[in-house]
Amino acid sequence: MASAKLKSYYAEKAKARMIAGKGHSKDPMENLQQGAARDQAAAKVDVSGKALIWQLQRLN
C-alpha cells in the first residue's frame, strides 16, 4: 500500500530530526499509534491516521 510506504518514509525523516535535535545517536522510541509521520503519510493518500494504522496491522 502506498500509505504504508509513505509512513515509513516520513518516520525515517522524523527519526533523523529527533536524533539531530538531541545531539546523540540513540534510537528514539517508535510509537505507531500517533505522530506526524503517520498523519503526513495518511494525508498524502487521503485517509485518516487511524485507517493507516489499520492497514499497516493488516499487512503484518
N, C-alpha and C positions, 0 to 999 in steps of 0.2 A: 504494500500500500504506500502511496505517495506520502501520506501524512506520517507514517512511521519513519520513513527515510528523512523527512524534514525535521521530525522531532529529534532524531539523533544528531543531525547537523547543528541545530540550534543548541542542543545540550552540550556538544563539544565546544562551541563558541562561548557558552556561558561558563563552562568549566575553566577555559583559558582565562576569561576575565576574572573569575574568582581567584585563581592562582596568582595572577598578576597583581591583583589588589591586596592580597595578604602577604606577599613577599616571601613565600616559602612554597615548596613543591608538594605538600600533602594533597592527596586527592580529597576534594570536598565530597560530603555525603550526597548521594543521589536520592532525590525524592520525586518519584514519578507521578505522585498524586497532585502536585502543584508546581507552579513555576512558569517563568517567562518562556522557556524553550517549548513547553507543552502548548502554551497559548499561541505562540508565534507559528508553530507548525500547524496547529489546528486552523488558525485564521487563513493560512495560505490555501487550504483546500476546503474552506467554508464549512467546517464542522466545529462543534464545541470541544473544549478541552476534555470534558468527560467522555465524549464519543471517541476521542483519540485514545484515551487510556483503555477504553473497552476494546477498541480494535487491536491495540498492542497486546492485550491479555489474550485475545483470541488467536493471535499469530503465534504466541508462545505456548 
